[in-house]
Amino acid sequence: MFSRLVTVLIVLPLAIVLIALAVANRGPVTVTIDPFNPGNPALSASMPLFVVIFASVAVGLVAGSVTTWLKQGRYRKQARRRSADIRPVQRDTSPTGAARDRPALAGPRS
């Protein structure tokens, strides 16, 4: 139910706007990688403007995602370390763990 609501309220209008953007920007543009010699055909490509726009957005999303993932690496490492520290304690205190097989108190001494 919630995913359908998200689809209807967010994804559908976004798709309509992107399709309108693509239709409005169908004209070809020349993209060149060499700023000093823009006429070099080996480093130039002619493509519709909407392809350039969508590719730029995609590259920006990937670059931002990778940057965020790299910056959060220390927090993931800390969480793994803490999880590894807690795992033996959880195993000993769980009702299905090794603590169930051992008596809670030592038996009487003879």
C-alpha positions as CSV (number, residue, x, y, z in Angstrom):
1,M,0.0,0.0,0.0
2,F,2.7,2.4,1.0
3,S,4.9,1.6,-2.1
4,R,1.9,2.3,-4.3
5,L,1.3,5.6,-2.7
6,V,5.0,6.5,-3.2
7,T,4.7,5.5,-6.8
8,V,1.7,7.6,-7.4
9,L,2.7,10.7,-5.5
10,I,6.5,10.9,-6.3
11,V,7.6,8.6,-9.1
12,L,4.8,9.2,-11.5
13,P,5.0,13.1,-11.5
14,L,8.8,12.8,-11.7
15,A,8.6,10.5,-14.7
16,I,6.2,12.9,-16.4
17,V,8.6,15.9,-15.8
18,L,11.6,13.9,-17.1
19,I,9.7,12.8,-20.2
20,A,8.7,16.4,-20.9
21,L,12.3,17.5,-20.4
22,A,13.5,14.8,-22.9
23,V,10.9,15.8,-25.5
24,A,11.7,19.5,-25.1
25,N,15.5,19.0,-25.4
26,R,15.8,16.7,-28.4
27,G,18.1,19.0,-30.3
28,P,21.7,17.8,-31.0
29,V,24.6,19.4,-29.1
30,T,28.3,18.7,-29.6
31,V,30.1,17.7,-26.4
32,T,33.8,18.0,-26.5
33,I,36.4,16.8,-24.0
34,D,39.2,18.9,-25.3
35,P,38.7,22.6,-24.2
36,F,41.7,23.9,-26.1
37,N,40.7,22.4,-29.5
38,P,36.9,22.1,-29.5
39,G,36.9,21.2,-33.2
40,N,38.8,17.9,-32.7
41,P,36.4,15.2,-34.0
42,A,38.2,12.5,-32.1
43,L,37.3,14.0,-28.7
44,S,33.8,15.3,-29.7
45,A,30.4,13.7,-29.8
46,S,27.1,15.0,-31.1
47,M,24.1,13.8,-29.1
48,P,20.7,15.1,-27.9
49,L,20.7,17.6,-25.1
50,F,18.5,15.4,-22.8
51,V,21.2,12.6,-23.0
52,V,23.8,15.1,-21.8
53,I,21.5,16.3,-19.0
54,F,20.5,12.7,-17.8
55,A,24.1,11.5,-18.0
56,S,25.3,14.5,-16.0
57,V,22.6,13.7,-13.3
58,A,23.6,10.0,-13.3
59,V,27.3,10.8,-12.9
60,G,26.5,13.2,-10.1
61,L,24.3,10.7,-8.3
62,V,27.0,8.0,-8.5
63,A,29.8,10.4,-7.4
64,G,27.7,11.6,-4.4
65,S,26.8,8.0,-3.5
66,V,30.5,6.8,-3.6
67,T,31.6,9.9,-1.6
68,T,29.0,9.3,1.1
69,W,29.8,5.5,1.2
70,L,33.5,6.3,1.6
71,K,33.0,8.9,4.3
72,Q,30.8,6.6,6.3
73,G,33.4,3.8,6.2
74,R,34.7,4.4,9.7
75,Y,31.1,4.2,11.2
76,R,30.5,0.9,9.4
77,K,33.8,-0.4,10.7
78,Q,33.0,0.7,14.2
79,A,29.6,-1.0,14.0
80,R,31.2,-4.3,12.8
81,R,33.7,-4.1,15.7
82,R,31.0,-3.5,18.3
83,S,28.8,-6.2,16.8
84,A,31.8,-8.6,17.1
85,D,32.4,-7.6,20.7
86,I,28.7,-8.1,21.7
87,R,28.2,-11.4,19.9
88,P,29.9,-13.6,22.5
89,V,28.0,-11.9,25.3
90,Q,24.7,-12.4,23.5
91,R,25.5,-16.0,22.9
92,D,26.2,-16.6,26.6
93,T,23.1,-14.8,27.8
94,S,20.6,-16.1,25.3
95,P,18.2,-18.9,26.5
96,T,19.3,-21.0,23.5
97,G,23.0,-20.4,23.9
98,A,25.8,-22.1,25.7
99,A,24.7,-20.6,29.1
100,R,21.7,-22.9,29.2
101,D,23.9,-26.0,29.2
102,R,25.9,-24.9,32.2
103,P,24.4,-24.8,35.8
104,A,23.7,-21.3,37.0
105,L,25.6,-21.9,40.3
106,A,28.4,-24.2,41.1
107,G,27.4,-27.5,42.8
108,P,28.2,-28.2,46.4
109,R,31.8,-29.0,47.3
110,S,32.5,-32.4,48.6
